[in-house]
Amino acid sequence: MDVALRAELTARGIAPDCVETIGLVRDILARVGDKWTVLIVTELASGPMRYTALHEKISGISQRMLSHTLRALHRDGLITRTAYPEVPPRVEYELTALGRSLAQAVDHLVLWVRTHQPAIAANREAFDTAG
C-alpha cells in the first residue's frame, strides 16, 4: 500500500491492523484479478506444465509478462516451480493447494459469466444505442 493511502486511512481513524488488512486485500485482489493470472491458473488447473507449453497456450502473453506473473504466483504460494537438472534444463509449474482453491473460484466466475453473458451483452447494446 502506498504511503499516501496509509496516511489517509490512519487520518480517518482506521485502526493500524485494519489498514494492514485493507492493504493486503487490495494487493491480493490485484493479483488474482489480473487477466494473466486468471489465464495461467486456468491452464495449470489441468496439471503441471512447462514454461514453453504455457506460453503457447496463453495467446497474447509476452515471455516477459509470463515470467513476471509466474514469479508473482510463486511468491504468493499459488504455484510451485520445479527445476529438473537435465540438459536442456526443464522447469515445470504446478498449482499448490492454495492455487487449486483459486482455480475453483475462477471456475465459478467463468460459470457466472457464461450464465449472464446474454444479459450483459443486451445491457451493453441498450446502453450503447441510448447514448
Backbone atoms as SQL, in Angstrom:
CREATE TABLE atoms (id INTEGER PRIMARY KEY, chain TEXT, resi INTEGER, resn TEXT, atom TEXT, x REAL, y REAL, z REAL);
INSERT INTO atoms VALUES
  (1, 'A', 1, 'MET', 'N', 0.852, -1.166, 0.000),
  (2, 'A', 1, 'MET', 'CA', 0.000, 0.000, 0.000),
  (3, 'A', 1, 'MET', 'C', 0.900, 1.231, 0.000),
  (4, 'A', 2, 'ASP', 'N', 0.518, 2.223, -0.772),
  (5, 'A', 2, 'ASP', 'CA', 1.368, 3.407, -0.824),
  (6, 'A', 2, 'ASP', 'C', 1.203, 4.249, 0.443),
  (7, 'A', 3, 'VAL', 'N', 2.187, 5.083, 0.669),
  (8, 'A', 3, 'VAL', 'CA', 2.257, 5.884, 1.892),
  (9, 'A', 3, 'VAL', 'C', 1.070, 6.836, 2.008),
  (10, 'A', 4, 'ALA', 'N', 0.654, 7.450, 0.902),
  (11, 'A', 4, 'ALA', 'CA', -0.449, 8.408, 0.935),
  (12, 'A', 4, 'ALA', 'C', -1.755, 7.745, 1.371),
  (13, 'A', 5, 'LEU', 'N', -2.047, 6.566, 0.830),
  (14, 'A', 5, 'LEU', 'CA', -3.275, 5.868, 1.208),
  (15, 'A', 5, 'LEU', 'C', -3.211, 5.438, 2.668),
  (16, 'A', 6, 'ARG', 'N', -2.071, 4.949, 3.104),
  (17, 'A', 6, 'ARG', 'CA', -1.895, 4.551, 4.505),
  (18, 'A', 6, 'ARG', 'C', -2.151, 5.749, 5.430),
  (19, 'A', 7, 'ALA', 'N', -1.595, 6.909, 5.060),
  (20, 'A', 7, 'ALA', 'CA', -1.774, 8.122, 5.867),
  (21, 'A', 7, 'ALA', 'C', -3.235, 8.553, 5.881),
  (22, 'A', 8, 'GLU', 'N', -3.914, 8.468, 4.727),
  (23, 'A', 8, 'GLU', 'CA', -5.330, 8.853, 4.646),
  (24, 'A', 8, 'GLU', 'C', -6.189, 7.953, 5.528),
  (25, 'A', 9, 'LEU', 'N', -5.959, 6.659, 5.470),
  (26, 'A', 9, 'LEU', 'CA', -6.743, 5.730, 6.281),
  (27, 'A', 9, 'LEU', 'C', -6.489, 5.943, 7.767),
  (28, 'A', 10, 'THR', 'N', -5.240, 6.176, 8.108),
  (29, 'A', 10, 'THR', 'CA', -4.889, 6.440, 9.502),
  (30, 'A', 10, 'THR', 'C', -5.546, 7.736, 9.977),
  (31, 'A', 11, 'ALA', 'N', -5.549, 8.774, 9.122),
  (32, 'A', 11, 'ALA', 'CA', -6.176, 10.055, 9.468),
  (33, 'A', 11, 'ALA', 'C', -7.679, 9.905, 9.671),
  (34, 'A', 12, 'ARG', 'N', -8.287, 8.952, 8.986),
  (35, 'A', 12, 'ARG', 'CA', -9.723, 8.692, 9.156),
  (36, 'A', 12, 'ARG', 'C', -10.016, 7.943, 10.449),
  (37, 'A', 13, 'GLY', 'N', -8.961, 7.538, 11.145),
  (38, 'A', 13, 'GLY', 'CA', -9.148, 6.839, 12.409),
  (39, 'A', 13, 'GLY', 'C', -9.253, 5.336, 12.280),
  (40, 'A', 14, 'ILE', 'N', -8.863, 4.814, 11.136),
  (41, 'A', 14, 'ILE', 'CA', -8.902, 3.361, 10.940),
  (42, 'A', 14, 'ILE', 'C', -7.724, 2.744, 11.683),
  (43, 'A', 15, 'ALA', 'N', -8.017, 1.704, 12.430),
  (44, 'A', 15, 'ALA', 'CA', -7.005, 1.042, 13.259),
  (45, 'A', 15, 'ALA', 'C', -5.869, 0.508, 12.393),
  (46, 'A', 16, 'PRO', 'N', -4.643, 0.538, 12.920),
  (47, 'A', 16, 'PRO', 'CA', -3.487, 0.076, 12.149),
  (48, 'A', 16, 'PRO', 'C', -3.627, -1.349, 11.606),
  (49, 'A', 17, 'ASP', 'N', -4.205, -2.269, 12.394),
  (50, 'A', 17, 'ASP', 'CA', -4.360, -3.631, 11.892),
  (51, 'A', 17, 'ASP', 'C', -5.360, -3.687, 10.741),
  (52, 'A', 18, 'CYS', 'N', -6.367, -2.824, 10.762),
  (53, 'A', 18, 'CYS', 'CA', -7.326, -2.746, 9.653),
  (54, 'A', 18, 'CYS', 'C', -6.668, -2.146, 8.412),
  (55, 'A', 19, 'VAL', 'N', -5.793, -1.188, 8.615),
  (56, 'A', 19, 'VAL', 'CA', -5.053, -0.592, 7.492),
  (57, 'A', 19, 'VAL', 'C', -4.226, -1.673, 6.811),
  (58, 'A', 20, 'GLU', 'N', -3.571, -2.517, 7.605),
  (59, 'A', 20, 'GLU', 'CA', -2.768, -3.609, 7.043),
  (60, 'A', 20, 'GLU', 'C', -3.651, -4.586, 6.275),
  (61, 'A', 21, 'THR', 'N', -4.815, -4.909, 6.823),
  (62, 'A', 21, 'THR', 'CA', -5.741, -5.835, 6.160),
  (63, 'A', 21, 'THR', 'C', -6.232, -5.249, 4.847),
  (64, 'A', 22, 'ILE', 'N', -6.578, -3.981, 4.854),
  (65, 'A', 22, 'ILE', 'CA', -7.025, -3.306, 3.633),
  (66, 'A', 22, 'ILE', 'C', -5.927, -3.374, 2.568),
  (67, 'A', 23, 'GLY', 'N', -4.700, -3.129, 2.971),
  (68, 'A', 23, 'GLY', 'CA', -3.583, -3.191, 2.040),
  (69, 'A', 23, 'GLY', 'C', -3.408, -4.584, 1.457),
  (70, 'A', 24, 'LEU', 'N', -3.499, -5.592, 2.292),
  (71, 'A', 24, 'LEU', 'CA', -3.351, -6.973, 1.826),
  (72, 'A', 24, 'LEU', 'C', -4.478, -7.356, 0.878),
  (73, 'A', 25, 'VAL', 'N', -5.701, -6.994, 1.223),
  (74, 'A', 25, 'VAL', 'CA', -6.845, -7.317, 0.362),
  (75, 'A', 25, 'VAL', 'C', -6.682, -6.658, -1.005),
  (76, 'A', 26, 'ARG', 'N', -6.304, -5.402, -1.018),
  (77, 'A', 26, 'ARG', 'CA', -6.094, -4.698, -2.296),
  (78, 'A', 26, 'ARG', 'C', -5.018, -5.380, -3.126),
  (79, 'A', 27, 'ASP', 'N', -3.928, -5.753, -2.470),
  (80, 'A', 27, 'ASP', 'CA', -2.809, -6.398, -3.158),
  (81, 'A', 27, 'ASP', 'C', -3.222, -7.752, -3.734),
  (82, 'A', 28, 'ILE', 'N', -3.907, -8.563, -2.941),
  (83, 'A', 28, 'ILE', 'CA', -4.315, -9.894, -3.391),
  (84, 'A', 28, 'ILE', 'C', -5.360, -9.793, -4.500),
  (85, 'A', 29, 'LEU', 'N', -6.310, -8.858, -4.369),
  (86, 'A', 29, 'LEU', 'CA', -7.298, -8.691, -5.434),
  (87, 'A', 29, 'LEU', 'C', -6.640, -8.260, -6.745),
  (88, 'A', 30, 'ALA', 'N', -5.629, -7.434, -6.646),
  (89, 'A', 30, 'ALA', 'CA', -4.909, -7.030, -7.856),
  (90, 'A', 30, 'ALA', 'C', -4.237, -8.247, -8.497),
  (91, 'A', 31, 'ARG', 'N', -3.689, -9.132, -7.685),
  (92, 'A', 31, 'ARG', 'CA', -3.021, -10.328, -8.214),
  (93, 'A', 31, 'ARG', 'C', -4.027, -11.278, -8.834),
  (94, 'A', 32, 'VAL', 'N', -5.059, -11.670, -8.076),
  (95, 'A', 32, 'VAL', 'CA', -5.981, -12.686, -8.583),
  (96, 'A', 32, 'VAL', 'C', -6.946, -12.137, -9.627),
  (97, 'A', 33, 'GLY', 'N', -7.093, -10.820, -9.700),
  (98, 'A', 33, 'GLY', 'CA', -7.957, -10.213, -10.702),
  (99, 'A', 33, 'GLY', 'C', -7.246, -9.897, -12.008),
  (100, 'A', 34, 'ASP', 'N', -5.957, -10.113, -12.035),
  (101, 'A', 34, 'ASP', 'CA', -5.166, -9.853, -13.231),
  (102, 'A', 34, 'ASP', 'C', -5.495, -10.886, -14.309),
  (103, 'A', 35, 'LYS', 'N', -5.682, -10.436, -15.530),
  (104, 'A', 35, 'LYS', 'CA', -6.096, -11.366, -16.590),
  (105, 'A', 35, 'LYS', 'C', -5.071, -12.458, -16.828),
  (106, 'A', 36, 'TRP', 'N', -3.784, -12.136, -16.718),
  (107, 'A', 36, 'TRP', 'CA', -2.762, -13.162, -16.953),
  (108, 'A', 36, 'TRP', 'C', -2.775, -14.202, -15.848),
  (109, 'A', 37, 'THR', 'N', -2.997, -13.767, -14.621),
  (110, 'A', 37, 'THR', 'CA', -3.097, -14.711, -13.505),
  (111, 'A', 37, 'THR', 'C', -4.251, -15.674, -13.741),
  (112, 'A', 38, 'VAL', 'N', -5.398, -15.146, -14.108),
  (113, 'A', 38, 'VAL', 'CA', -6.572, -15.979, -14.344),
  (114, 'A', 38, 'VAL', 'C', -6.287, -16.995, -15.446),
  (115, 'A', 39, 'LEU', 'N', -5.667, -16.563, -16.534),
  (116, 'A', 39, 'LEU', 'CA', -5.389, -17.471, -17.651),
  (117, 'A', 39, 'LEU', 'C', -4.354, -18.526, -17.269),
  (118, 'A', 40, 'ILE', 'N', -3.327, -18.147, -16.543),
  (119, 'A', 40, 'ILE', 'CA', -2.297, -19.098, -16.116),
  (120, 'A', 40, 'ILE', 'C', -2.889, -20.118, -15.151),
  (121, 'A', 41, 'VAL', 'N', -3.643, -19.658, -14.172),
  (122, 'A', 41, 'VAL', 'CA', -4.263, -20.565, -13.201),
  (123, 'A', 41, 'VAL', 'C', -5.219, -21.524, -13.905),
  (124, 'A', 42, 'THR', 'N', -5.968, -21.026, -14.874),
  (125, 'A', 42, 'THR', 'CA', -6.885, -21.878, -15.637),
  (126, 'A', 42, 'THR', 'C', -6.122, -22.960, -16.385),
  (127, 'A', 43, 'GLU', 'N', -5.019, -22.608, -17.005),
  (128, 'A', 43, 'GLU', 'CA', -4.221, -23.604, -17.735),
  (129, 'A', 43, 'GLU', 'C', -3.588, -24.620, -16.799),
  (130, 'A', 44, 'LEU', 'N', -3.076, -24.156, -15.664),
  (131, 'A', 44, 'LEU', 'CA', -2.411, -25.064, -14.730),
  (132, 'A', 44, 'LEU', 'C', -3.397, -25.944, -13.965),
  (133, 'A', 45, 'ALA', 'N', -4.682, -25.628, -14.021),
  (134, 'A', 45, 'ALA', 'CA', -5.685, -26.440, -13.331),
  (135, 'A', 45, 'ALA', 'C', -5.718, -27.867, -13.874),
  (136, 'A', 46, 'SER', 'N', -5.296, -28.047, -15.113),
  (137, 'A', 46, 'SER', 'CA', -5.306, -29.392, -15.709),
  (138, 'A', 46, 'SER', 'C', -4.062, -30.201, -15.343),
  (139, 'A', 47, 'GLY', 'N', -3.092, -29.563, -14.703),
  (140, 'A', 47, 'GLY', 'CA', -1.894, -30.286, -14.278),
  (141, 'A', 47, 'GLY', 'C', -0.636, -29.484, -14.554),
  (142, 'A', 48, 'PRO', 'N', 0.522, -30.033, -14.145),
  (143, 'A', 48, 'PRO', 'CA', 1.791, -29.316, -14.314),
  (144, 'A', 48, 'PRO', 'C', 2.087, -29.036, -15.790),
  (145, 'A', 49, 'MET', 'N', 2.741, -27.907, -16.019),
  (146, 'A', 49, 'MET', 'CA', 3.112, -27.538, -17.387),
  (147, 'A', 49, 'MET', 'C', 4.480, -26.893, -17.397),
  (148, 'A', 50, 'ARG', 'N', 5.142, -27.051, -18.522),
  (149, 'A', 50, 'ARG', 'CA', 6.415, -26.372, -18.724),
  (150, 'A', 50, 'ARG', 'C', 6.151, -24.954, -19.209),
  (151, 'A', 51, 'TYR', 'N', 7.163, -24.121, -19.037),
  (152, 'A', 51, 'TYR', 'CA', 7.075, -22.712, -19.420),
  (153, 'A', 51, 'TYR', 'C', 6.644, -22.565, -20.885),
  (154, 'A', 52, 'THR', 'N', 7.301, -23.295, -21.771),
  (155, 'A', 52, 'THR', 'CA', 7.018, -23.166, -23.201),
  (156, 'A', 52, 'THR', 'C', 5.581, -23.560, -23.522),
  (157, 'A', 53, 'ALA', 'N', 5.092, -24.605, -22.880),
  (158, 'A', 53, 'ALA', 'CA', 3.710, -25.036, -23.115),
  (159, 'A', 53, 'ALA', 'C', 2.729, -23.970, -22.641),
  (160, 'A', 54, 'LEU', 'N', 3.014, -23.371, -21.492),
  (161, 'A', 54, 'LEU', 'CA', 2.163, -22.276, -21.007),
  (162, 'A', 54, 'LEU', 'C', 2.169, -21.120, -21.991),
  (163, 'A', 55, 'HIS', 'N', 3.346, -20.762, -22.461),
  (164, 'A', 55, 'HIS', 'CA', 3.469, -19.638, -23.391),
  (165, 'A', 55, 'HIS', 'C', 2.680, -19.907, -24.671),
  (166, 'A', 56, 'GLU', 'N', 2.710, -21.140, -25.138),
  (167, 'A', 56, 'GLU', 'CA', 1.977, -21.492, -26.357),
  (168, 'A', 56, 'GLU', 'C', 0.467, -21.488, -26.128),
  (169, 'A', 57, 'LYS', 'N', 0.021, -21.891, -24.944),
  (170, 'A', 57, 'LYS', 'CA', -1.414, -21.993, -24.651),
  (171, 'A', 57, 'LYS', 'C', -2.071, -20.635, -24.401),
  (172, 'A', 58, 'ILE', 'N', -1.303, -19.669, -23.879),
  (173, 'A', 58, 'ILE', 'CA', -1.888, -18.384, -23.487),
  (174, 'A', 58, 'ILE', 'C', -1.623, -17.360, -24.580),
  (175, 'A', 59, 'SER', 'N', -2.610, -17.173, -25.400),
  (176, 'A', 59, 'SER', 'CA', -2.494, -16.281, -26.541),
  (177, 'A', 59, 'SER', 'C', -2.276, -14.832, -26.103),
  (178, 'A', 60, 'GLY', 'N', -1.275, -14.197, -26.688),
  (179, 'A', 60, 'GLY', 'CA', -1.047, -12.778, -26.455),
  (180, 'A', 60, 'GLY', 'C', -0.121, -12.437, -25.304),
  (181, 'A', 61, 'ILE', 'N', 0.285, -13.399, -24.502),
  (182, 'A', 61, 'ILE', 'CA', 1.165, -13.079, -23.378),
  (183, 'A', 61, 'ILE', 'C', 2.617, -13.063, -23.855),
  (184, 'A', 62, 'SER', 'N', 3.339, -12.047, -23.456),
  (185, 'A', 62, 'SER', 'CA', 4.757, -11.970, -23.810),
  (186, 'A', 62, 'SER', 'C', 5.552, -12.861, -22.862),
  (187, 'A', 63, 'GLN', 'N', 6.757, -13.219, -23.262),
  (188, 'A', 63, 'GLN', 'CA', 7.613, -14.028, -22.390),
  (189, 'A', 63, 'GLN', 'C', 7.918, -13.268, -21.106),
  (190, 'A', 64, 'ARG', 'N', 8.131, -11.981, -21.228),
  (191, 'A', 64, 'ARG', 'CA', 8.420, -11.161, -20.048),
  (192, 'A', 64, 'ARG', 'C', 7.245, -11.166, -19.070),
  (193, 'A', 65, 'MET', 'N', 6.010, -10.996, -19.583),
  (194, 'A', 65, 'MET', 'CA', 4.836, -10.969, -18.720),
  (195, 'A', 65, 'MET', 'C', 4.567, -12.345, -18.117),
  (196, 'A', 66, 'LEU', 'N', 4.781, -13.409, -18.890),
  (197, 'A', 66, 'LEU', 'CA', 4.602, -14.754, -18.358),
  (198, 'A', 66, 'LEU', 'C', 5.585, -14.996, -17.218),
  (199, 'A', 67, 'SER', 'N', 6.838, -14.650, -17.424),
  (200, 'A', 67, 'SER', 'CA', 7.851, -14.825, -16.372),
  (201, 'A', 67, 'SER', 'C', 7.500, -14.011, -15.135),
  (202, 'A', 68, 'HIS', 'N', 7.099, -12.769, -15.335),
  (203, 'A', 68, 'HIS', 'CA', 6.739, -11.881, -14.226),
  (204, 'A', 68, 'HIS', 'C', 5.554, -12.441, -13.429),
  (205, 'A', 69, 'THR', 'N', 4.528, -12.888, -14.141),
  (206, 'A', 69, 'THR', 'CA', 3.329, -13.401, -13.475),
  (207, 'A', 69, 'THR', 'C', 3.616, -14.715, -12.763),
  (208, 'A', 70, 'LEU', 'N', 4.384, -15.596, -13.400),
  (209, 'A', 70, 'LEU', 'CA', 4.745, -16.857, -12.746),
  (210, 'A', 70, 'LEU', 'C', 5.535, -16.597, -11.468),
  (211, 'A', 71, 'ARG', 'N', 6.428, -15.646, -11.526),
  (212, 'A', 71, 'ARG', 'CA', 7.220, -15.314, -10.339),
  (213, 'A', 71, 'ARG', 'C', 6.319, -14.792, -9.212),
  (214, 'A', 72, 'ALA', 'N', 5.366, -13.941, -9.541),
  (215, 'A', 72, 'ALA', 'CA', 4.442, -13.395, -8.538),
  (216, 'A', 72, 'ALA', 'C', 3.554, -14.499, -7.963),
  (217, 'A', 73, 'LEU', 'N', 3.082, -15.405, -8.813),
  (218, 'A', 73, 'LEU', 'CA', 2.260, -16.515, -8.338),
  (219, 'A', 73, 'LEU', 'C', 3.059, -17.439, -7.425),
  (220, 'A', 74, 'HIS', 'N', 4.315, -17.649, -7.771),
  (221, 'A', 74, 'HIS', 'CA', 5.203, -18.466, -6.939),
  (222, 'A', 74, 'HIS', 'C', 5.439, -17.782, -5.597),
  (223, 'A', 75, 'ARG', 'N', 5.681, -16.501, -5.631),
  (224, 'A', 75, 'ARG', 'CA', 5.900, -15.725, -4.400),
  (225, 'A', 75, 'ARG', 'C', 4.688, -15.798, -3.471),
  (226, 'A', 76, 'ASP', 'N', 3.481, -15.758, -4.046),
  (227, 'A', 76, 'ASP', 'CA', 2.254, -15.801, -3.257),
  (228, 'A', 76, 'ASP', 'C', 1.879, -17.220, -2.816),
  (229, 'A', 77, 'GLY', 'N', 2.635, -18.213, -3.272),
  (230, 'A', 77, 'GLY', 'CA', 2.365, -19.595, -2.875),
  (231, 'A', 77, 'GLY', 'C', 1.247, -20.247, -3.653),
  (232, 'A', 78, 'LEU', 'N', 0.906, -19.703, -4.813),
  (233, 'A', 78, 'LEU', 'CA', -0.170, -20.255, -5.628),
  (234, 'A', 78, 'LEU', 'C', 0.324, -21.334, -6.583),
  (235, 'A', 79, 'ILE', 'N', 1.618, -21.304, -6.905),
  (236, 'A', 79, 'ILE', 'CA', 2.207, -22.325, -7.773),
  (237, 'A', 79, 'ILE', 'C', 3.546, -22.773, -7.188),
  (238, 'A', 80, 'THR', 'N', 3.969, -23.943, -7.649),
  (239, 'A', 80, 'THR', 'CA', 5.327, -24.395, -7.355),
  (240, 'A', 80, 'THR', 'C', 6.113, -24.357, -8.656),
  (241, 'A', 81, 'ARG', 'N', 7.400, -24.215, -8.515),
  (242, 'A', 81, 'ARG', 'CA', 8.316, -24.210, -9.658),
  (243, 'A', 81, 'ARG', 'C', 9.339, -25.297, -9.391),
  (244, 'A', 82, 'THR', 'N', 9.366, -26.298, -10.253),
  (245, 'A', 82, 'THR', 'CA', 10.302, -27.401, -10.085),
  (246, 'A', 82, 'THR', 'C', 11.268, -27.410, -11.258),
  (247, 'A', 83, 'ALA', 'N', 12.553, -27.252, -10.941),
  (248, 'A', 83, 'ALA', 'CA', 13.606, -27.281, -11.958),
  (249, 'A', 83, 'ALA', 'C', 14.270, -28.659, -11.910),
  (250, 'A', 84, 'TYR', 'N', 14.339, -29.308, -13.055),
  (251, 'A', 84, 'TYR', 'CA', 14.961, -30.618, -13.154),
  (252, 'A', 84, 'TYR', 'C', 16.372, -30.463, -13.713),
  (253, 'A', 85, 'PRO', 'N', 17.353, -31.109, -13.085),
  (254, 'A', 85, 'PRO', 'CA', 18.749, -30.975, -13.540),
  (255, 'A', 85, 'PRO', 'C', 19.006, -31.832, -14.781),
  (256, 'A', 86, 'GLU', 'N', 18.535, -31.350, -15.900),
  (257, 'A', 86, 'GLU', 'CA', 18.679, -32.054, -17.175),
  (258, 'A', 86, 'GLU', 'C', 19.301, -31.120, -18.189),
  (259, 'A', 87, 'VAL', 'N', 19.726, -31.706, -19.291),
  (260, 'A', 87, 'VAL', 'CA', 20.220, -30.906, -20.402),
  (261, 'A', 87, 'VAL', 'C', 19.337, -31.222, -21.599),
  (262, 'A', 88, 'PRO', 'N', 18.608, -30.255, -22.135),
  (263, 'A', 88, 'PRO', 'CA', 18.463, -28.879, -21.657),
  (264, 'A', 88, 'PRO', 'C', 17.640, -28.841, -20.365),
  (265, 'A', 89, 'PRO', 'N', 17.778, -27.755, -19.611),
  (266, 'A', 89, 'PRO', 'CA', 17.050, -27.647, -18.347),
  (267, 'A', 89, 'PRO', 'C', 15.535, -27.707, -18.570),
  (268, 'A', 90, 'ARG', 'N', 14.851, -28.324, -17.631),
  (269, 'A', 90, 'ARG', 'CA', 13.391, -28.430, -17.712),
  (270, 'A', 90, 'ARG', 'C', 12.812, -27.866, -16.418),
  (271, 'A', 91, 'VAL', 'N', 11.829, -26.984, -16.567),
  (272, 'A', 91, 'VAL', 'CA', 11.152, -26.382, -15.415),
  (273, 'A', 91, 'VAL', 'C', 9.661, -26.595, -15.597),
  (274, 'A', 92, 'GLU', 'N', 9.015, -27.064, -14.524),
  (275, 'A', 92, 'GLU', 'CA', 7.571, -27.249, -14.554),
  (276, 'A', 92, 'GLU', 'C', 6.911, -26.387, -13.480),
  (277, 'A', 93, 'TYR', 'N', 5.722, -25.920, -13.799),
  (278, 'A', 93, 'TYR', 'CA', 4.927, -25.129, -12.879),
  (279, 'A', 93, 'TYR', 'C', 3.661, -25.916, -12.572),
  (280, 'A', 94, 'GLU', 'N', 3.242, -25.848, -11.300),
  (281, 'A', 94, 'GLU', 'CA', 2.057, -26.595, -10.880),
  (282, 'A', 94, 'GLU', 'C', 1.338, -25.806, -9.789),
  (283, 'A', 95, 'LEU', 'N', 0.012, -25.899, -9.776),
  (284, 'A', 95, 'LEU', 'CA', -0.761, -25.237, -8.731),
  (285, 'A', 95, 'LEU', 'C', -0.525, -25.915, -7.385),
  (286, 'A', 96, 'THR', 'N', -0.443, -25.118, -6.351),
  (287, 'A', 96, 'THR', 'CA', -0.423, -25.627, -4.986),
  (288, 'A', 96, 'THR', 'C', -1.879, -25.826, -4.553),
  (289, 'A', 97, 'ALA', 'N', -2.086, -26.310, -3.339),
  (290, 'A', 97, 'ALA', 'CA', -3.458, -26.429, -2.822),
  (291, 'A', 97, 'ALA', 'C', -4.132, -25.053, -2.807),
  (292, 'A', 98, 'LEU', 'N', -3.372, -24.032, -2.436),
  (293, 'A', 98, 'LEU', 'CA', -3.903, -22.669, -2.443),
  (294, 'A', 98, 'LEU', 'C', -4.261, -22.242, -3.862),
  (295, 'A', 99, 'GLY', 'N', -3.416, -22.559, -4.807),
  (296, 'A', 99, 'GLY', 'CA', -3.678, -22.244, -6.210),
  (297, 'A', 99, 'GLY', 'C', -4.880, -22.991, -6.756),
  (298, 'A', 100, 'ARG', 'N', -5.057, -24.255, -6.336),
  (299, 'A', 100, 'ARG', 'CA', -6.230, -25.023, -6.773),
  (300, 'A', 100, 'ARG', 'C', -7.517, -24.413, -6.218),
  (301, 'A', 101, 'SER', 'N', -7.440, -23.872, -5.006),
  (302, 'A', 101, 'SER', 'CA', -8.642, -23.215, -4.463),
  (303, 'A', 101, 'SER', 'C', -8.960, -21.954, -5.266),
  (304, 'A', 102, 'LEU', 'N', -7.936, -21.243, -5.711),
  (305, 'A', 102, 'LEU', 'CA', -8.166, -20.086, -6.590),
  (306, 'A', 102, 'LEU', 'C', -8.755, -20.542, -7.916),
  (307, 'A', 103, 'ALA', 'N', -8.254, -21.648, -8.458),
  (308, 'A', 103, 'ALA', 'CA', -8.787, -22.168, -9.724),
  (309, 'A', 103, 'ALA', 'C', -10.272, -22.482, -9.600),
  (310, 'A', 104, 'GLN', 'N', -10.688, -22.998, -8.456),
  (311, 'A', 104, 'GLN', 'CA', -12.113, -23.271, -8.239),
  (312, 'A', 104, 'GLN', 'C', -12.919, -21.971, -8.230),
  (313, 'A', 105, 'ALA', 'N', -12.379, -20.945, -7.595),
  (314, 'A', 105, 'ALA', 'CA', -13.061, -19.647, -7.583),
  (315, 'A', 105, 'ALA', 'C', -13.153, -19.080, -8.995),
  (316, 'A', 106, 'VAL', 'N', -12.099, -19.229, -9.777),
  (317, 'A', 106, 'VAL', 'CA', -12.099, -18.757, -11.170),
  (318, 'A', 106, 'VAL', 'C', -13.149, -19.518, -11.972),
  (319, 'A', 107, 'ASP', 'N', -13.259, -20.831, -11.735),
  (320, 'A', 107, 'ASP', 'CA', -14.282, -21.630, -12.427),
  (321, 'A', 107, 'ASP', 'C', -15.677, -21.087, -12.142),
  (322, 'A', 108, 'HIS', 'N', -15.933, -20.711, -10.886),
  (323, 'A', 108, 'HIS', 'CA', -17.240, -20.142, -10.533),
  (324, 'A', 108, 'HIS', 'C', -17.474, -18.819, -11.248),
  (325, 'A', 109, 'LEU', 'N', -16.435, -18.004, -11.349),
  (326, 'A', 109, 'LEU', 'CA', -16.558, -16.725, -12.047),
  (327, 'A', 109, 'LEU', 'C', -16.846, -16.947, -13.531),
  (328, 'A', 110, 'VAL', 'N', -16.141, -17.895, -14.145),
  (329, 'A', 110, 'VAL', 'CA', -16.370, -18.196, -15.561),
  (330, 'A', 110, 'VAL', 'C', -17.796, -18.698, -15.767),
  (331, 'A', 111, 'LEU', 'N', -18.279, -19.542, -14.874),
  (332, 'A', 111, 'LEU', 'CA', -19.653, -20.035, -14.964),
  (333, 'A', 111, 'LEU', 'C', -20.644, -18.875, -14.856),
  (334, 'A', 112, 'TRP', 'N', -20.367, -17.934, -13.935),
  (335, 'A', 112, 'TRP', 'CA', -21.233, -16.769, -13.785),
  (336, 'A', 112, 'TRP', 'C', -21.268, -15.968, -15.083),
  (337, 'A', 113, 'VAL', 'N', -20.104, -15.761, -15.695),
  (338, 'A', 113, 'VAL', 'CA', -20.032, -15.001, -16.950),
  (339, 'A', 113, 'VAL', 'C', -20.824, -15.718, -18.039),
  (340, 'A', 114, 'ARG', 'N', -20.617, -17.025, -18.164),
  (341, 'A', 114, 'ARG', 'CA', -21.343, -17.779, -19.196),
  (342, 'A', 114, 'ARG', 'C', -22.851, -17.704, -18.980),
  (343, 'A', 115, 'THR', 'N', -23.280, -17.812, -17.731),
  (344, 'A', 115, 'THR', 'CA', -24.708, -17.775, -17.409),
  (345, 'A', 115, 'THR', 'C', -25.315, -16.415, -17.739),
  (346, 'A', 116, 'HIS', 'N', -24.583, -15.347, -17.456),
  (347, 'A', 116, 'HIS', 'CA', -25.125, -13.999, -17.599),
  (348, 'A', 116, 'HIS', 'C', -24.647, -13.257, -18.849),
  (349, 'A', 117, 'GLN', 'N', -23.900, -13.926, -19.692),
  (350, 'A', 117, 'GLN', 'CA', -23.366, -13.285, -20.894),
  (351, 'A', 117, 'GLN', 'C', -24.455, -12.682, -21.782),
  (352, 'A', 118, 'PRO', 'N', -25.557, -13.391, -22.056),
  (353, 'A', 118, 'PRO', 'CA', -26.601, -12.777, -22.904),
  (354, 'A', 118, 'PRO', 'C', -27.183, -11.500, -22.291),
  (355, 'A', 119, 'ALA', 'N', -27.424, -11.495, -20.990),
  (356, 'A', 119, 'ALA', 'CA', -27.982, -10.313, -20.337),
  (357, 'A', 119, 'ALA', 'C', -26.989, -9.159, -20.373),
  (358, 'A', 120, 'ILE', 'N', -25.728, -9.456, -20.143),
  (359, 'A', 120, 'ILE', 'CA', -24.704, -8.402, -20.175),
  (360, 'A', 120, 'ILE', 'C', -24.590, -7.822, -21.579),
  (361, 'A', 121, 'ALA', 'N', -24.571, -8.699, -22.583),
  (362, 'A', 121, 'ALA', 'CA', -24.489, -8.232, -23.973),
  (363, 'A', 121, 'ALA', 'C', -25.697, -7.360, -24.329),
  (364, 'A', 122, 'ALA', 'N', -26.883, -7.777, -23.901),
  (365, 'A', 122, 'ALA', 'CA', -28.097, -6.992, -24.172),
  (366, 'A', 122, 'ALA', 'C', -28.043, -5.643, -23.466),
  (367, 'A', 123, 'ASN', 'N', -27.572, -5.622, -22.219),
  (368, 'A', 123, 'ASN', 'CA', -27.457, -4.360, -21.484),
  (369, 'A', 123, 'ASN', 'C', -26.455, -3.428, -22.149),
  (370, 'A', 124, 'ARG', 'N', -25.349, -3.973, -22.616),
  (371, 'A', 124, 'ARG', 'CA', -24.353, -3.142, -23.306),
  (372, 'A', 124, 'ARG', 'C', -24.924, -2.558, -24.592),
  (373, 'A', 125, 'GLU', 'N', -25.628, -3.385, -25.327),
  (374, 'A', 125, 'GLU', 'CA', -26.246, -2.925, -26.579),
  (375, 'A', 125, 'GLU', 'C', -27.248, -1.813, -26.309),
  (376, 'A', 126, 'ALA', 'N', -28.092, -2.009, -25.302),
  (377, 'A', 126, 'ALA', 'CA', -29.097, -0.984, -24.945),
  (378, 'A', 126, 'ALA', 'C', -28.416, 0.311, -24.503),
  (379, 'A', 127, 'PHE', 'N', -27.362, 0.207, -23.719),
  (380, 'A', 127, 'PHE', 'CA', -26.641, 1.384, -23.260),
  (381, 'A', 127, 'PHE', 'C', -26.015, 2.118, -24.435),
  (382, 'A', 128, 'ASP', 'N', -25.347, 1.360, -25.326),
  (383, 'A', 128, 'ASP', 'CA', -24.638, 1.979, -26.450),
  (384, 'A', 128, 'ASP', 'C', -25.586, 2.634, -27.446),
  (385, 'A', 129, 'THR', 'N', -26.746, 2.068, -27.647),
  (386, 'A', 129, 'THR', 'CA', -27.692, 2.668, -28.599),
  (387, 'A', 129, 'THR', 'C', -28.427, 3.858, -27.990),
  (388, 'A', 130, 'ALA', 'N', -28.552, 3.888, -26.664),
  (389, 'A', 130, 'ALA', 'CA', -29.222, 5.011, -25.992),
  (390, 'A', 130, 'ALA', 'C', -28.327, 6.238, -25.904),
  (391, 'A', 131, 'GLY', 'N', -27.036, 6.014, -25.930),
  (392, 'A', 131, 'GLY', 'CA', -26.111, 7.108, -25.661),
  (393, 'A', 131, 'GLY', 'C', -25.697, 7.851, -26.838);
